[in-house]
Amino acid sequence: MRKYIVIFLFSGFYIATYSQVIKGTVLDEATESPIWYASVYFNGTFVGTTSDEHGHFALDISKNASMPISISAIGYYSITLSEVSPDKPLTVYLAPKVYELSEVVITARPFSRERKANLKIFKDEFLGTTSNALKCEILNENDITFNVGAYDDTLKAFASKPLLIYNRALGYKITYYLDKFEYYKKSTSFLYKGSIIFKEDLAAYETQQMSLERRRRFTYLGSRTHFFRALWANDIRSGGFAIRSSQNVILSYDDIVIEEDNQKKFLTYKENLVIYHYTKLGSSYVVFLKDLVYFDSNGYFDPSGISWEGEMARQRIADWLPYEYSIRENSPEKRPVFLVTSGDPDRPGIIKLSKGSKPAIF
């Protein structure tokens, strides 16, 4: 079984503030000069702002107060702030990116063919290979460079600018700040690190609303976000999930969740977890990297605390919905109709159940 460690942005747990607006300044770590047009945002959302010519910014955190704040800029590594003080302005230092020089590798294939092969690996692992990924395009592929060591099997990718991605399947325009990408050829495993901000494609939504909503709904059901929202609400079964230990013991909310002050919740267990969902053909596996993994009501979770395997590990950038997404009230999933996945959201199988019936988990 392939194993993936996906870190969207190394982050802490909680922003300890009750202020609605935070203010600060973004500076170059080496020169202490202000960074103009740095992005300050909540990773995986629509919410963000940019710094002015003096590096100053102000961000309303009222709807995302429990999430870490990401700061990114062209030519710099992204950082997150998990704790901020409402009493004084922030001073944020970004470190300039340092790119490795490509080693000379003797090959019979022309460089253009080598780059094409590397780009395919990158897109398959970064965007994914689902039906959504087939309709996902990186608009500035030329800003991606690759480094393949002569004596190792690691493919590294670097981006001089934020990756601009158009997800036609879900109707989103995405800006992704890539800080790290490594693919290990022998084990066919990989890791990547970065952060993402969404923008709605309003023109596409106006003309393709039904199709986009169908695809978004299909993508959401059984996703990591869906799982953590259902877990937060202590509504795992109604969400279509079943959770078992690696010893095949059925687990409940109380077995795997620790609550703190009725505001913060943590996923925890003594061994790995197995997750099933009625819309997905395969199972998913949670491998703990930390004893306690923070998660929130909107589906956010600390990505540095979990390694995913199985079905949920297939969900990549092309399958990521913004945390603001929710199933619309007139959605078929609000009625007693359940999907049996065919791998294509435009042609799912449908099973109609009588009112009050529950989907079969196994």
N, C-alpha and C positions, 0 to 999 in steps of 0.2 A: 504494500500500500504506500503510495507516495505521501510524503509529509511536507507541509508547507508552514513556514513561519511568516505571517503577513503582518507587518507593523506599519500602519498607516501614519502614525506619528507617535513617537515615544512620549508618553504623557503620564501625569500624575492623576490624582483622583478627583479633587474637589476644589472649586474656587471659593475661598472663604470670604465672601463679601455679600453685603446686602444692598450695596449701592446699585443704582440702575444704570449709571454711565461711568465707565472708567476712562481715564485720560493718561497719556504718556508720550514718550519720545523714543524714536528708534534711531540708534547710532551704529556706525561702523566700529566693530570691536578693535580694529587695529589703529584707526586714525581718530576715532571719536567724532567723526564728522556726521551730520544728519543724513539719513537715508530717505530720499524722496520716493514716494509712491510705493512704500512697503505695504503689504497686505496684512491687515489685522482682522482675524475672523475666527469663527467656530468651525473646526474641521468637520466636513461632511454636511454642511448646511448652506442656506442662502445668505446667512447673516455675516456681514463683514464691512470693513471700511478701509481707507488708505491713508497713509501719512502725507502731510503737506511738504512744502519745500524746506521747512525747518525740522522735519521728522516728527512733527506733532500729530497725534491722533486722538479721537474720542469714539468710544464704542458702547452702544446700548446693550447691556447684558441681561435685561429683564426677563427674556424668554429662554435663556440658556445659562442661567447662573451656575448650574452645577457642572458645566462642561469646561474643560481646559480651553485656553485661548491660544491660537496659533498665530505666529508672526513669520512672514516669508517675504523675500525680495529677490529680484533677479541678481544672480551672482553670489547669493549668500545661502548658508544652510538655515533651514527653518528651525524654530524653537517653539516650545509650548510653555505657558505659564499656568501652573495648577493652583497657585495661591497668589492673590493680589490683595493689596490693602486699599480700602476706600478713602483712607485718610490723606494720602499724598499721591502725586502723579508718579507713574512708572517710568523707569529708564531701562530700555531694552537694548542689549548689544547683540548684533548678528555677526557671525564669523564668515569671512569670505570663503567661497568654495575653492578648493585646490583640486585640480583634475590630474589624474595620472596619465603619463605619456604612454601611448600604445607601444607594446613590444613588437619587434619585427618577427613575423612568423612566416616561414617559407611554406608556400602552398602552391599547388598546381592550378588553383582556380583564380581567376581575376578578382581584384579587390571588390569590384561592384557585385560580383556574385557572393563573395564572402559577407559583405555588408547586408545583402538581401537575406541571406540565411540567418544572420544574427538578428536582424530586424524581425523576422518571422518568429524566432524564439521569444524575443522580447514581447511582441504583441500577443502571442499565445499565452504567455505567463502573466503579463500585466493586465491586458484587457480581458483575457479568458477565451474560451472556445465555445461558449453557449450561443444560442440564437441571437441574443442581444449583442454579443461581441461581433457577429458578422455584420451588424449595422452600426458599428462604432468606428470612428475614424480619427486618427491623430493628425491634426491639420498642419503641424510643424515638425514632421518627422526628421527634417534635415538638421534640427537642433539636437538630435540624439547622436552621441558618439559611443563607440564600443571599444573595449580593451580586452583582449584575449591573451593571457600569459602563454609564453612558449612552452613552459614546463608544468603547467597545471591545467585543470579542466574548468576553470571558472571564467564565465563570461560576465563582464561588468558593463553596465550602461550608465552614461552620464548625460545630463540635459543642461545646456547652457542657459536655457530660458524655461519658464513654466510650460508644461505640455498643455496644448489647447486641444481638447477632445470634443468631438460632436457625437453624441449618442442619439442617433436617429430612432433607435428602437424605443427609447424611453422619453425622448423629447427634451433632453437637457444639453446645455453647453457647459463644459467642465474645464476648470483650470486646476492642473495638478502640479504641485511643487515636488519634484523628484529629488530626494536626498541620497538615496542608495538603491541600487538594484544589482543583485548577484545571482547568477544561475549556475548550478553545479551539474555538469554534464553527466558524470558517472552515476550520480544518485538521482538525477533528474528532479532535484529539489531546488528551491530558490527562496530568496527573501527580498522584500523591497520595503522602503521606508519613505514616507512623504506625507503630504496633506492635500486636501481637496476642497474646493468650493464650487457650488452649483449656481447655475443661472437657468431659469426656465426659458425654453424656446417658445415664446408666445405665438409667433406666426404659425409654427407647426401645430401647436396645441389647438388653435382656433379651427384648423382645417382637418385635424386628425384626432379629435378629442376621444372618440370612442375607442379607436385602435390603441392610442397611447395609454388610456386608462386600463384597458384590458391587459396590455403588456406589463404595466406597472404593478397591477394587482397580482398577476401571475408571478412576477419577480419577487414581490414582497412576501407572498405566502411561503412559509418554510424557510425564510431567510434568517440571518443572524439577528437583524433588527426586530423582526417579528417575534423571534424566540425570546429576546430579552424584554420586550414589551409585555408579552404574555406572562413571563416569569415575574416581572415587577408587579403585575396586577394579580398575582397568585391565581392565574386563569389558564394554566397550561393545557388542560384537557380541552376546554372550549376553543383554545387556539389551535387545536389539532395536533398538539405535541404529546409525546410520551418520552419519559426519561428513565434510563436504566443504568445501573453500575456496570463495570466491566465484568462483574460476576453474574450479570443478568437479573439483578434485584431491582424491582420497580421502585422508583424514588419519587417523593413528593416535594412540594415547596419547602416544607420545614426541614427536610433532609439536606438541602443544598444551599439555602439562603440564610445569611446572617443580617439582621437589621440593626441599625445604629441610630438612635434618637428619632426613629420613625421618618427619617429624611434620607438616610444613606443605606444602600443595600449592597451586599457583597455575595458573589457566587463562590462557593467553596465545597470541596469534598476530598476525602482521603485518597481517592483514586480517580482515574479518568471516567468521563461520562459518555454515554451513548444516547443520541437524540434521534427520534423518529418523528416524521411529519406525514400526514395523510396525502399531501399533494406530491411528495417526492418518492422516487423509486428506491433510493438508497438511504442508508443511515449516515449520521454525522457523529464525529467524535471530538470531545473537548479534552485536550491535553493541558493540564495546568502547568504554567510557568511560575505562578505565584500562589501562595496559600490563599489569599483573598483577592478577588477580582471585582472591582467596583463596576456597577452598572446603574443606568438611570431609567426613568419612566419613558423617555423618548426612544429607547433602544440603544443609546450609546453605552459602550463598555470599554474598559481599559484594555487596549489591544496588546499591550506588552505582557499581559498576564495569561494569554491563551495561545496555544497553537492548535490549528484546526486540521482535521483529517476527514475524508469522506465527502459527502454531498455538499456540505457548506464550504468546504475548501475550494470547490469549483467556482464559487462566487467571487468574481474579481471586480475591477473597476467598471466594466460594462454592466455589471449587475448590481451596482450600488445605487440606492435611492437616497435622496436627502433626508435628514432626520425629520424634516417638516412633513414628509409624506404620510398620509393616512388614507385608508380605503373610504371612498365616498359613500354617503348614506344610501344611495340608490344602487350600490354595487350588488351584483348577484351574490357575493359572499355574505351579504347581510340577510339573505333569504336561505331556506333549507335546501341549498344546492351545493354539492361538493365536487371538486375537480379531481380527476385522475390524470396525472401528467402524461403527456405524450412527447414531451421535450419541445413542443412548439406551442407558445401561448395563443397563437391564432387558430389552433386546431386541437384544443384539449378534449379529452373524453368527459362526458357529463353523467353523473349519477344523481338522480332526483330522490331525495329522501322525504319521508313524511314528516310533518311538523313535530319538532321535539326529538327527532332521531339524532344519534351521534355517529360521526364517521368511524369506520373501523380503522384502528391504528395498526393492527398487525394482520 
